[in-house]
Amino acid sequence: MQIIKNYQNEIYSMALSLTGSEQTSKKAAVKAFESLLKSYYADSPETKIELYKKLLKNIGIFDIKKKDLNKKGIINSVKHNLGLFDKKVFVLKYEFNCPLKDIVYILNSNAEKIKKSLYKSAWRVSQIIEDTENEM
């Protein structure tokens, strides 16, 4: 299907970014596509946002390993030291460049909670940078 062709790499990348597991990412992405194809959003202009929403809903089903994927990467260090909700917000904002209003919609949350999560992530980045500088 055209929807799968258009979004499969992006959805898989997001899932992999959140879970750190290829197998789990494939399962979550397939489940998101199956769910979307059964819904009325399949031909909608909001398909990408709905796909993100369905994928992130499914990610909670899988076991997320909190180990660091790349010991040298600050983004991975931050991402894998956050809770699931904060991790979702971080990935949507900093890896997929979603605007605040889309993140609010995708995660079915409110702007204040999203802003607080982004602040927590920014604080975590500053802590990691500070720790890295202290080690040198």
MILOGU-228518 format. One record per residue: x, y, z of N, C-alpha, C, O in turn; residue number from 0. Coordinates in steps of 0.02 Angstrom, whole numbers. Layout:
N
volum n_xx:X; n_yy:Y; n_zz:Z; ca_xx:X; ca_yy:Y; ca_zz:Z; c_xx:X; c_yy:Y; c_zz:Z; o_xx:X; o_yy:Y; o_zz:Z; num:NUM
...
***
This chain:
136
volum n_xx:42; n_yy:-60; n_zz:0; ca_xx:0; ca_yy:0; ca_zz:0; c_xx:43; c_yy:62; c_zz:0; o_xx:101; o_yy:62; o_zz:23; num:0
volum n_xx:15; n_yy:116; n_zz:-26; ca_xx:51; ca_yy:179; ca_zz:-31; c_xx:69; c_yy:208; c_zz:37; o_xx:123; o_yy:236; o_zz:46; num:1
volum n_xx:24; n_yy:201; n_zz:86; ca_xx:37; ca_yy:228; ca_zz:153; c_xx:99; c_yy:196; c_zz:183; o_xx:141; o_yy:230; o_zz:213; num:2
volum n_xx:105; n_yy:131; n_zz:175; ca_xx:162; ca_yy:95; ca_zz:203; c_xx:226; c_yy:118; c_zz:167; o_xx:277; o_yy:131; o_zz:200; num:3
volum n_xx:224; n_yy:124; n_zz:101; ca_xx:282; ca_yy:148; ca_zz:64; c_xx:304; c_yy:217; c_zz:86; o_xx:363; o_yy:230; o_zz:95; num:4
volum n_xx:255; n_yy:261; n_zz:97; ca_xx:270; ca_yy:331; ca_zz:115; c_xx:301; c_yy:338; c_zz:184; o_xx:343; o_yy:381; o_zz:194; num:5
volum n_xx:280; n_yy:297; n_zz:232; ca_xx:298; ca_yy:309; ca_zz:302; c_xx:336; c_yy:254; c_zz:336; o_xx:355; o_yy:262; o_zz:395; num:6
volum n_xx:348; n_yy:198; n_zz:304; ca_xx:378; ca_yy:141; ca_zz:340; c_xx:446; c_yy:157; c_zz:371; o_xx:458; o_yy:138; o_zz:428; num:7
volum n_xx:489; n_yy:190; n_zz:335; ca_xx:556; ca_yy:205; ca_zz:363; c_xx:551; c_yy:253; c_zz:422; o_xx:585; o_yy:244; o_zz:472; num:8
volum n_xx:510; n_yy:304; n_zz:415; ca_xx:503; ca_yy:353; ca_zz:469; c_xx:473; c_yy:323; c_zz:532; o_xx:497; o_yy:336; o_zz:587; num:9
volum n_xx:422; n_yy:282; n_zz:524; ca_xx:388; ca_yy:251; ca_zz:581; c_xx:436; c_yy:200; c_zz:614; o_xx:440; o_yy:197; o_zz:676; num:10
volum n_xx:470; n_yy:161; n_zz:574; ca_xx:518; ca_yy:113; ca_zz:602; c_xx:574; c_yy:150; c_zz:639; o_xx:595; o_yy:129; o_zz:693; num:11
volum n_xx:599; n_yy:205; n_zz:609; ca_xx:652; ca_yy:244; ca_zz:641; c_xx:630; c_yy:271; c_zz:709; o_xx:668; o_yy:269; o_zz:757; num:12
volum n_xx:569; n_yy:295; n_zz:712; ca_xx:543; ca_yy:321; ca_zz:775; c_xx:538; c_yy:265; c_zz:827; o_xx:558; o_yy:273; o_zz:884; num:13
volum n_xx:513; n_yy:208; n_zz:805; ca_xx:506; ca_yy:151; ca_zz:851; c_xx:575; c_yy:128; c_zz:876; o_xx:584; o_yy:115; o_zz:935; num:14
volum n_xx:623; n_yy:125; n_zz:831; ca_xx:691; ca_yy:104; ca_zz:849; c_xx:722; c_yy:155; c_zz:897; o_xx:757; o_yy:136; o_zz:944; num:15
volum n_xx:709; n_yy:217; n_zz:884; ca_xx:736; ca_yy:270; ca_zz:927; c_xx:708; c_yy:264; c_zz:998; o_xx:743; o_yy:279; o_zz:1046; num:16
volum n_xx:647; n_yy:242; n_zz:1004; ca_xx:616; ca_yy:236; ca_zz:1070; c_xx:633; c_yy:170; c_zz:1106; o_xx:643; o_yy:169; o_zz:1167; num:17
volum n_xx:637; n_yy:116; n_zz:1068; ca_xx:645; ca_yy:51; ca_zz:1100; c_xx:717; c_yy:27; c_zz:1102; o_xx:736; o_yy:-8; o_zz:1149; num:18
volum n_xx:756; n_yy:44; n_zz:1051; ca_xx:825; ca_yy:20; ca_zz:1048; c_xx:829; c_yy:-53; c_zz:1026; o_xx:883; o_yy:-83; o_zz:1029; num:19
volum n_xx:774; n_yy:-81; n_zz:1004; ca_xx:773; ca_yy:-151; ca_zz:983; c_xx:743; c_yy:-157; c_zz:913; o_xx:687; o_yy:-133; o_zz:901; num:20
volum n_xx:780; n_yy:-189; n_zz:868; ca_xx:754; ca_yy:-196; ca_zz:799; c_xx:690; c_yy:-237; c_zz:798; o_xx:642; o_yy:-218; o_zz:764; num:21
volum n_xx:690; n_yy:-292; n_zz:834; ca_xx:632; ca_yy:-336; ca_zz:833; c_xx:570; c_yy:-301; c_zz:863; o_xx:516; o_yy:-305; o_zz:834; num:22
volum n_xx:579; n_yy:-269; n_zz:918; ca_xx:523; ca_yy:-233; ca_zz:950; c_xx:499; c_yy:-177; c_zz:905; o_xx:439; o_yy:-164; o_zz:900; num:23
volum n_xx:545; n_yy:-143; n_zz:872; ca_xx:527; ca_yy:-88; ca_zz:828; c_xx:485; c_yy:-112; c_zz:769; o_xx:436; o_yy:-80; o_zz:750; num:24
volum n_xx:506; n_yy:-167; n_zz:741; ca_xx:467; ca_yy:-195; ca_zz:684; c_xx:396; c_yy:-213; c_zz:707; o_xx:348; o_yy:-197; o_zz:672; num:25
volum n_xx:391; n_yy:-246; n_zz:764; ca_xx:324; ca_yy:-264; ca_zz:790; c_xx:281; c_yy:-203; c_zz:802; o_xx:222; o_yy:-202; o_zz:784; num:26
volum n_xx:310; n_yy:-152; n_zz:833; ca_xx:272; ca_yy:-92; ca_zz:849; c_xx:250; c_yy:-56; c_zz:785; o_xx:194; o_yy:-32; o_zz:780; num:27
volum n_xx:295; n_yy:-52; n_zz:736; ca_xx:279; ca_yy:-18; ca_zz:673; c_xx:224; c_yy:-56; c_zz:636; o_xx:177; o_yy:-25; o_zz:610; num:28
volum n_xx:229; n_yy:-122; n_zz:632; ca_xx:178; ca_yy:-162; ca_zz:598; c_xx:111; c_yy:-152; c_zz:633; o_xx:60; o_yy:-144; o_zz:600; num:29
volum n_xx:111; n_yy:-153; n_zz:698; ca_xx:49; ca_yy:-144; ca_zz:736; c_xx:18; c_yy:-75; c_zz:723; o_xx:-43; o_yy:-69; o_zz:718; num:30
volum n_xx:60; n_yy:-24; n_zz:717; ca_xx:35; ca_yy:44; ca_zz:703; c_xx:4; c_yy:46; c_zz:634; o_xx:-50; o_yy:75; o_zz:625; num:31
volum n_xx:37; n_yy:16; n_zz:584; ca_xx:9; ca_yy:16; ca_zz:517; c_xx:-56; c_yy:-24; c_zz:514; o_xx:-104; o_yy:-2; o_zz:482; num:32
volum n_xx:-58; n_yy:-81; n_zz:546; ca_xx:-119; ca_yy:-121; ca_zz:547; c_xx:-177; c_yy:-81; c_zz:577; o_xx:-232; o_yy:-81; o_zz:551; num:33
volum n_xx:-163; n_yy:-48; n_zz:631; ca_xx:-213; ca_yy:-8; ca_zz:665; c_xx:-237; c_yy:50; c_zz:621; o_xx:-297; o_yy:63; o_zz:617; num:34
volum n_xx:-190; n_yy:83; n_zz:588; ca_xx:-208; ca_yy:139; ca_zz:544; c_xx:-249; c_yy:116; c_zz:484; o_xx:-298; o_yy:149; o_zz:465; num:35
volum n_xx:-230; n_yy:61; n_zz:455; ca_xx:-264; ca_yy:37; ca_zz:396; c_xx:-336; c_yy:17; c_zz:411; o_xx:-378; o_yy:16; o_zz:366; num:36
volum n_xx:-351; n_yy:0; n_zz:473; ca_xx:-418; ca_yy:-18; ca_zz:493; c_xx:-460; c_yy:43; c_zz:509; o_xx:-521; o_yy:38; o_zz:518; num:37
volum n_xx:-429; n_yy:101; n_zz:513; ca_xx:-465; ca_yy:161; ca_zz:535; c_xx:-484; c_yy:205; c_zz:476; o_xx:-465; o_yy:192; o_zz:419; num:38
volum n_xx:-520; n_yy:256; n_zz:490; ca_xx:-542; ca_yy:303; ca_zz:438; c_xx:-489; c_yy:355; c_zz:421; o_xx:-500; o_yy:396; o_zz:377; num:39
volum n_xx:-432; n_yy:353; n_zz:454; ca_xx:-378; ca_yy:401; ca_zz:440; c_xx:-334; c_yy:379; c_zz:382; o_xx:-291; o_yy:417; o_zz:361; num:40
volum n_xx:-345; n_yy:320; n_zz:356; ca_xx:-300; ca_yy:292; ca_zz:305; c_xx:-292; c_yy:338; c_zz:244; o_xx:-239; o_yy:340; o_zz:214; num:41
volum n_xx:-343; n_yy:375; n_zz:226; ca_xx:-339; ca_yy:419; ca_zz:168; c_xx:-339; c_yy:492; c_zz:187; o_xx:-348; o_yy:536; o_zz:144; num:42
volum n_xx:-330; n_yy:506; n_zz:249; ca_xx:-335; ca_yy:575; ca_zz:274; c_xx:-269; c_yy:612; c_zz:267; o_xx:-216; o_yy:581; o_zz:266; num:43
volum n_xx:-272; n_yy:679; n_zz:262; ca_xx:-209; ca_yy:717; ca_zz:261; c_xx:-170; c_yy:713; c_zz:327; o_xx:-111; o_yy:728; o_zz:328; num:44
volum n_xx:-203; n_yy:693; n_zz:380; ca_xx:-170; ca_yy:687; ca_zz:445; c_xx:-141; c_yy:617; c_zz:457; o_xx:-127; o_yy:598; o_zz:513; num:45
volum n_xx:-132; n_yy:579; n_zz:403; ca_xx:-109; ca_yy:510; ca_zz:409; c_xx:-45; c_yy:504; c_zz:449; o_xx:-40; o_yy:461; o_zz:493; num:46
volum n_xx:4; n_yy:547; n_zz:436; ca_xx:69; ca_yy:542; ca_zz:470; c_xx:61; c_yy:552; c_zz:545; o_xx:89; o_yy:515; o_zz:585; num:47
volum n_xx:23; n_yy:602; n_zz:564; ca_xx:12; ca_yy:616; ca_zz:635; c_xx:-25; c_yy:559; c_zz:668; o_xx:-9; o_yy:539; o_zz:724; num:48
volum n_xx:-75; n_yy:532; n_zz:634; ca_xx:-112; ca_yy:475; ca_zz:662; c_xx:-67; c_yy:414; c_zz:669; o_xx:-74; o_yy:376; o_zz:717; num:49
volum n_xx:-22; n_yy:405; n_zz:621; ca_xx:24; ca_yy:349; ca_zz:624; c_xx:70; c_yy:356; c_zz:683; o_xx:82; o_yy:308; o_zz:720; num:50
volum n_xx:96; n_yy:416; n_zz:694; ca_xx:138; ca_yy:429; ca_zz:753; c_xx:99; c_yy:412; c_zz:817; o_xx:124; o_yy:380; o_zz:862; num:51
volum n_xx:37; n_yy:436; n_zz:818; ca_xx:-5; ca_yy:426; ca_zz:877; c_xx:-14; c_yy:351; c_zz:891; o_xx:-8; o_yy:328; o_zz:948; num:52
volum n_xx:-30; n_yy:313; n_zz:839; ca_xx:-41; ca_yy:241; ca_zz:848; c_xx:23; c_yy:205; c_zz:866; o_xx:22; o_yy:160; o_zz:909; num:53
volum n_xx:79; n_yy:224; n_zz:835; ca_xx:143; ca_yy:193; ca_zz:852; c_xx:160; c_yy:205; c_zz:925; o_xx:178; o_yy:158; o_zz:961; num:54
volum n_xx:155; n_yy:267; n_zz:947; ca_xx:174; ca_yy:283; ca_zz:1016; c_xx:127; c_yy:251; c_zz:1066; o_xx:148; o_yy:235; o_zz:1122; num:55
volum n_xx:65; n_yy:241; n_zz:1048; ca_xx:19; ca_yy:205; ca_zz:1092; c_xx:43; c_yy:132; c_zz:1098; o_xx:41; o_yy:104; o_zz:1153; num:56
volum n_xx:65; n_yy:103; n_zz:1043; ca_xx:87; ca_yy:33; ca_zz:1043; c_xx:154; c_yy:24; c_zz:1079; o_xx:167; o_yy:-29; o_zz:1107; num:57
volum n_xx:197; n_yy:75; n_zz:1077; ca_xx:263; ca_yy:69; ca_zz:1108; c_xx:257; c_yy:51; c_zz:1181; o_xx:299; o_yy:14; o_zz:1208; num:58
volum n_xx:207; n_yy:77; n_zz:1215; ca_xx:198; ca_yy:62; ca_zz:1286; c_xx:186; c_yy:-11; c_zz:1300; o_xx:197; o_yy:-34; o_zz:1356; num:59
volum n_xx:165; n_yy:-49; n_zz:1250; ca_xx:151; ca_yy:-120; ca_zz:1258; c_xx:216; c_yy:-159; c_zz:1265; o_xx:218; o_yy:-210; o_zz:1300; num:60
volum n_xx:268; n_yy:-135; n_zz:1231; ca_xx:331; ca_yy:-172; ca_zz:1229; c_xx:377; c_yy:-152; c_zz:1286; o_xx:372; o_yy:-97; o_zz:1313; num:61
volum n_xx:421; n_yy:-197; n_zz:1303; ca_xx:470; ca_yy:-184; ca_zz:1355; c_xx:524; c_yy:-137; c_zz:1327; o_xx:555; o_yy:-153; o_zz:1276; num:62
volum n_xx:534; n_yy:-81; n_zz:1360; ca_xx:584; ca_yy:-33; ca_zz:1338; c_xx:647; c_yy:-44; c_zz:1381; o_xx:644; o_yy:-41; o_zz:1442; num:63
volum n_xx:702; n_yy:-57; n_zz:1348; ca_xx:765; ca_yy:-65; ca_zz:1384; c_xx:796; c_yy:4; c_zz:1392; o_xx:802; o_yy:41; o_zz:1344; num:64
volum n_xx:816; n_yy:20; n_zz:1453; ca_xx:842; ca_yy:87; ca_zz:1467; c_xx:918; c_yy:91; c_zz:1459; o_xx:949; o_yy:139; o_zz:1482; num:65
volum n_xx:948; n_yy:41; n_zz:1428; ca_xx:1021; ca_yy:45; ca_zz:1418; c_xx:1037; c_yy:96; c_zz:1365; o_xx:996; o_yy:111; o_zz:1321; num:66
volum n_xx:1096; n_yy:122; n_zz:1369; ca_xx:1118; ca_yy:173; ca_zz:1321; c_xx:1139; c_yy:139; c_zz:1256; o_xx:1182; o_yy:95; o_zz:1257; num:67
volum n_xx:1109; n_yy:159; n_zz:1200; ca_xx:1126; ca_yy:129; ca_zz:1135; c_xx:1195; c_yy:150; c_zz:1111; o_xx:1231; o_yy:110; o_zz:1082; num:68
volum n_xx:1212; n_yy:212; n_zz:1124; ca_xx:1275; ca_yy:238; ca_zz:1100; c_xx:1306; c_yy:278; c_zz:1157; o_xx:1285; o_yy:335; o_zz:1170; num:69
volum n_xx:1355; n_yy:250; n_zz:1189; ca_xx:1384; ca_yy:281; ca_zz:1249; c_xx:1411; c_yy:351; c_zz:1235; o_xx:1416; o_yy:392; o_zz:1281; num:70
volum n_xx:1428; n_yy:366; n_zz:1173; ca_xx:1457; ca_yy:430; ca_zz:1157; c_xx:1405; c_yy:483; c_zz:1138; o_xx:1420; o_yy:542; o_zz:1138; num:71
volum n_xx:1344; n_yy:462; n_zz:1124; ca_xx:1294; ca_yy:509; ca_zz:1100; c_xx:1253; c_yy:540; c_zz:1156; o_xx:1223; o_yy:505; o_zz:1196; num:72
volum n_xx:1253; n_yy:606; n_zz:1158; ca_xx:1215; ca_yy:641; ca_zz:1210; c_xx:1141; c_yy:629; c_zz:1201; o_xx:1105; o_yy:619; o_zz:1250; num:73
volum n_xx:1117; n_yy:630; n_zz:1139; ca_xx:1046; ca_yy:620; ca_zz:1127; c_xx:1025; c_yy:552; c_zz:1154; o_xx:974; o_yy:547; o_zz:1188; num:74
volum n_xx:1063; n_yy:501; n_zz:1138; ca_xx:1046; ca_yy:434; ca_zz:1163; c_xx:1052; c_yy:430; c_zz:1238; o_xx:1012; o_yy:397; o_zz:1271; num:75
volum n_xx:1101; n_yy:464; n_zz:1266; ca_xx:1109; ca_yy:464; ca_zz:1339; c_xx:1048; c_yy:496; c_zz:1372; o_xx:1022; o_yy:471; o_zz:1422; num:76
volum n_xx:1026; n_yy:551; n_zz:1344; ca_xx:967; ca_yy:585; ca_zz:1372; c_xx:906; c_yy:541; c_zz:1363; o_xx:869; o_yy:527; o_zz:1411; num:77
volum n_xx:896; n_yy:519; n_zz:1302; ca_xx:835; ca_yy:482; ca_zz:1285; c_xx:826; c_yy:420; c_zz:1327; o_xx:771; o_yy:404; o_zz:1349; num:78
volum n_xx:880; n_yy:384; n_zz:1340; ca_xx:875; ca_yy:321; ca_zz:1375; c_xx:878; c_yy:328; c_zz:1450; o_xx:881; o_yy:278; o_zz:1487; num:79
volum n_xx:879; n_yy:390; n_zz:1474; ca_xx:875; ca_yy:402; ca_zz:1546; c_xx:810; c_yy:439; c_zz:1563; o_xx:804; o_yy:466; o_zz:1618; num:80
volum n_xx:764; n_yy:440; n_zz:1517; ca_xx:699; ca_yy:472; ca_zz:1528; c_xx:645; c_yy:419; c_zz:1535; o_xx:653; o_yy:363; o_zz:1512; num:81
volum n_xx:591; n_yy:438; n_zz:1568; ca_xx:533; ca_yy:394; ca_zz:1571; c_xx:501; c_yy:389; c_zz:1502; o_xx:519; o_yy:427; o_zz:1457; num:82
volum n_xx:455; n_yy:344; n_zz:1493; ca_xx:424; ca_yy:331; ca_zz:1428; c_xx:391; c_yy:393; c_zz:1399; o_xx:401; o_yy:409; o_zz:1340; num:83
volum n_xx:351; n_yy:428; n_zz:1438; ca_xx:316; ca_yy:488; ca_zz:1413; c_xx:367; c_yy:541; c_zz:1391; o_xx:361; o_yy:568; o_zz:1336; num:84
volum n_xx:415; n_yy:555; n_zz:1434; ca_xx:466; ca_yy:605; ca_zz:1418; c_xx:507; c_yy:585; c_zz:1357; o_xx:527; o_yy:627; o_zz:1316; num:85
volum n_xx:519; n_yy:520; n_zz:1351; ca_xx:556; ca_yy:495; ca_zz:1293; c_xx:517; c_yy:507; c_zz:1229; o_xx:545; o_yy:527; o_zz:1178; num:86
volum n_xx:452; n_yy:495; n_zz:1231; ca_xx:410; ca_yy:506; ca_zz:1173; c_xx:410; c_yy:580; c_zz:1153; o_xx:417; o_yy:596; o_zz:1094; num:87
volum n_xx:404; n_yy:623; n_zz:1201; ca_xx:404; ca_yy:696; ca_zz:1188; c_xx:472; c_yy:715; c_zz:1158; o_xx:474; o_yy:752; o_zz:1108; num:88
volum n_xx:526; n_yy:692; n_zz:1187; ca_xx:593; ca_yy:708; ca_zz:1164; c_xx:604; c_yy:687; c_zz:1092; o_xx:629; o_yy:725; o_zz:1051; num:89
volum n_xx:584; n_yy:625; n_zz:1076; ca_xx:593; ca_yy:599; ca_zz:1008; c_xx:551; c_yy:639; c_zz:958; o_xx:575; o_yy:657; o_zz:905; num:90
volum n_xx:488; n_yy:652; n_zz:975; ca_xx:445; ca_yy:690; ca_zz:929; c_xx:473; c_yy:759; c_zz:917; o_xx:473; o_yy:783; o_zz:860; num:91
volum n_xx:496; n_yy:792; n_zz:969; ca_xx:520; ca_yy:861; ca_zz:962; c_xx:589; c_yy:866; c_zz:930; o_xx:598; o_yy:903; o_zz:881; num:92
volum n_xx:637; n_yy:829; n_zz:955; ca_xx:706; ca_yy:839; ca_zz:935; c_xx:729; c_yy:793; c_zz:878; o_xx:778; o_yy:809; o_zz:844; num:93
volum n_xx:697; n_yy:737; n_zz:868; ca_xx:717; ca_yy:694; ca_zz:813; c_xx:671; c_yy:699; c_zz:753; o_xx:692; o_yy:689; o_zz:697; num:94
volum n_xx:607; n_yy:715; n_zz:765; ca_xx:559; ca_yy:719; ca_zz:711; c_xx:531; c_yy:789; c_zz:701; o_xx:486; o_yy:799; o_zz:660; num:95
volum n_xx:557; n_yy:837; n_zz:739; ca_xx:541; ca_yy:908; ca_zz:730; c_xx:466; c_yy:923; c_zz:729; o_xx:444; o_yy:966; o_zz:691; num:96
volum n_xx:428; n_yy:889; n_zz:770; ca_xx:356; ca_yy:903; ca_zz:774; c_xx:344; c_yy:966; c_zz:814; o_xx:376; o_yy:978; o_zz:865; num:97
volum n_xx:298; n_yy:1008; n_zz:791; ca_xx:281; ca_yy:1067; ca_zz:831; c_xx:242; c_yy:1047; c_zz:894; o_xx:214; o_yy:993; o_zz:898; num:98
volum n_xx:242; n_yy:1092; n_zz:942; ca_xx:209; ca_yy:1079; ca_zz:1006; c_xx:136; c_yy:1057; c_zz:998; o_xx:115; o_yy:1009; o_zz:1031; num:99
volum n_xx:99; n_yy:1091; n_zz:955; ca_xx:28; ca_yy:1073; ca_zz:947; c_xx:19; c_yy:1002; c_zz:922; o_xx:-29; o_yy:968; o_zz:941; num:100
volum n_xx:64; n_yy:979; n_zz:878; ca_xx:59; ca_yy:910; ca_zz:854; c_xx:77; c_yy:860; c_zz:909; o_xx:46; o_yy:807; o_zz:914; num:101
volum n_xx:127; n_yy:877; n_zz:950; ca_xx:146; ca_yy:832; ca_zz:1005; c_xx:88; c_yy:826; c_zz:1054; o_xx:73; o_yy:772; o_zz:1078; num:102
volum n_xx:57; n_yy:882; n_zz:1069; ca_xx:-1; ca_yy:882; ca_zz:1114; c_xx:-55; c_yy:836; c_zz:1087; o_xx:-84; o_yy:796; o_zz:1124; num:103
volum n_xx:-68; n_yy:841; n_zz:1022; ca_xx:-120; ca_yy:799; ca_zz:990; c_xx:-99; c_yy:726; c_zz:988; o_xx:-138; o_yy:682; o_zz:1008; num:104
volum n_xx:-39; n_yy:713; n_zz:966; ca_xx:-16; ca_yy:643; ca_zz:958; c_xx:-17; c_yy:606; c_zz:1025; o_xx:-38; o_yy:549; o_zz:1028; num:105
volum n_xx:6; n_yy:640; n_zz:1078; ca_xx:10; ca_yy:607; ca_zz:1143; c_xx:-53; c_yy:617; c_zz:1185; o_xx:-57; o_yy:593; o_zz:1242; num:106
volum n_xx:-102; n_yy:652; n_zz:1156; ca_xx:-165; ca_yy:664; ca_zz:1191; c_xx:-152; c_yy:692; c_zz:1261; o_xx:-176; o_yy:666; o_zz:1311; num:107
volum n_xx:-114; n_yy:746; n_zz:1262; ca_xx:-93; ca_yy:776; ca_zz:1324; c_xx:-109; c_yy:851; c_zz:1322; o_xx:-145; o_yy:874; o_zz:1278; num:108
volum n_xx:-81; n_yy:888; n_zz:1370; ca_xx:-91; ca_yy:961; ca_zz:1368; c_xx:-23; c_yy:995; c_zz:1359; o_xx:29; o_yy:966; o_zz:1373; num:109
volum n_xx:-25; n_yy:1057; n_zz:1336; ca_xx:36; ca_yy:1094; ca_zz:1320; c_xx:82; c_yy:1102; c_zz:1380; o_xx:143; o_yy:1098; o_zz:1374; num:110
volum n_xx:53; n_yy:1113; n_zz:1439; ca_xx:95; ca_yy:1123; ca_zz:1499; c_xx:135; c_yy:1060; c_zz:1516; o_xx:194; o_yy:1064; o_zz:1533; num:111
volum n_xx:103; n_yy:1003; n_zz:1510; ca_xx:137; ca_yy:940; ca_zz:1525; c_xx:194; c_yy:928; c_zz:1475; o_xx:248; o_yy:905; o_zz:1493; num:112
volum n_xx:181; n_yy:944; n_zz:1411; ca_xx:232; ca_yy:935; ca_zz:1359; c_xx:290; c_yy:983; c_zz:1372; o_xx:348; o_yy:964; o_zz:1366; num:113
volum n_xx:275; n_yy:1046; n_zz:1388; ca_xx:327; ca_yy:1095; ca_zz:1402; c_xx:370; c_yy:1075; c_zz:1462; o_xx:431; o_yy:1083; o_zz:1461; num:114
volum n_xx:337; n_yy:1048; n_zz:1513; ca_xx:373; ca_yy:1025; ca_zz:1572; c_xx:420; c_yy:967; c_zz:1554; o_xx:476; o_yy:962; o_zz:1578; num:115
volum n_xx:396; n_yy:923; n_zz:1511; ca_xx:436; ca_yy:867; ca_zz:1488; c_xx:496; c_yy:891; c_zz:1447; o_xx:551; o_yy:865; o_zz:1455; num:116
volum n_xx:486; n_yy:940; n_zz:1404; ca_xx:541; ca_yy:968; ca_zz:1364; c_xx:592; c_yy:1002; c_zz:1409; o_xx:652; o_yy:997; o_zz:1397; num:117
volum n_xx:568; n_yy:1035; n_zz:1461; ca_xx:614; ca_yy:1067; ca_zz:1509; c_xx:656; c_yy:1014; c_zz:1544; o_xx:717; o_yy:1022; o_zz:1552; num:118
volum n_xx:624; n_yy:959; n_zz:1564; ca_xx:660; ca_yy:905; ca_zz:1598; c_xx:714; c_yy:876; c_zz:1552; o_xx:769; o_yy:860; o_zz:1574; num:119
volum n_xx:697; n_yy:869; n_zz:1488; ca_xx:745; ca_yy:842; ca_zz:1439; c_xx:803; c_yy:891; c_zz:1430; o_xx:861; o_yy:869; o_zz:1427; num:120
volum n_xx:789; n_yy:955; n_zz:1426; ca_xx:841; ca_yy:1006; ca_zz:1418; c_xx:888; c_yy:1005; c_zz:1479; o_xx:948; o_yy:1011; o_zz:1473; num:121
volum n_xx:858; n_yy:998; n_zz:1538; ca_xx:898; ca_yy:995; ca_zz:1599; c_xx:943; c_yy:933; c_zz:1597; o_xx:1002; o_yy:937; o_zz:1617; num:122
volum n_xx:916; n_yy:878; n_zz:1574; ca_xx:955; ca_yy:816; ca_zz:1570; c_xx:1014; c_yy:825; c_zz:1521; o_xx:1070; o_yy:803; o_zz:1536; num:123
volum n_xx:1003; n_yy:859; n_zz:1465; ca_xx:1057; ca_yy:873; ca_zz:1417; c_xx:1111; c_yy:914; c_zz:1451; o_xx:1170; o_yy:899; o_zz:1444; num:124
volum n_xx:1091; n_yy:966; n_zz:1488; ca_xx:1140; ca_yy:1008; ca_zz:1521; c_xx:1181; c_yy:969; c_zz:1572; o_xx:1241; o_yy:980; o_zz:1579; num:125
volum n_xx:1149; n_yy:923; n_zz:1608; ca_xx:1184; ca_yy:882; ca_zz:1658; c_xx:1235; c_yy:836; c_zz:1624; o_xx:1291; o_yy:828; o_zz:1649; num:126
volum n_xx:1216; n_yy:807; n_zz:1568; ca_xx:1262; ca_yy:761; ca_zz:1533; c_xx:1321; c_yy:800; c_zz:1505; o_xx:1378; o_yy:777; o_zz:1509; num:127
volum n_xx:1309; n_yy:859; n_zz:1477; ca_xx:1363; ca_yy:901; ca_zz:1452; c_xx:1410; c_yy:921; c_zz:1508; o_xx:1471; o_yy:919; o_zz:1501; num:128
volum n_xx:1381; n_yy:940; n_zz:1565; ca_xx:1421; ca_yy:959; ca_zz:1623; c_xx:1464; c_yy:901; c_zz:1647; o_xx:1523; o_yy:909; o_zz:1663; num:129
volum n_xx:1433; n_yy:841; n_zz:1651; ca_xx:1470; ca_yy:782; ca_zz:1673; c_xx:1527; c_yy:765; c_zz:1625; o_xx:1581; o_yy:746; o_zz:1646; num:130
volum n_xx:1513; n_yy:773; n_zz:1559; ca_xx:1564; ca_yy:759; ca_zz:1508; c_xx:1622; c_yy:808; c_zz:1515; o_xx:1680; o_yy:788; o_zz:1510; num:131
volum n_xx:1607; n_yy:871; n_zz:1527; ca_xx:1660; ca_yy:921; ca_zz:1535; c_xx:1701; c_yy:908; c_zz:1598; o_xx:1761; o_yy:918; o_zz:1598; num:132
volum n_xx:1668; n_yy:885; n_zz:1652; ca_xx:1703; ca_yy:871; ca_zz:1714; c_xx:1751; c_yy:811; c_zz:1707; o_xx:1802; o_yy:807; o_zz:1741; num:133
volum n_xx:1733; n_yy:764; n_zz:1662; ca_xx:1775; ca_yy:705; ca_zz:1652; c_xx:1839; c_yy:722; c_zz:1615; o_xx:1888; o_yy:685; o_zz:1619; num:134
volum n_xx:1839; n_yy:777; n_zz:1579; ca_xx:1897; ca_yy:795; ca_zz:1537; c_xx:1949; c_yy:830; c_zz:1576; o_xx:2001; o_yy:849; o_zz:1548; num:135
***
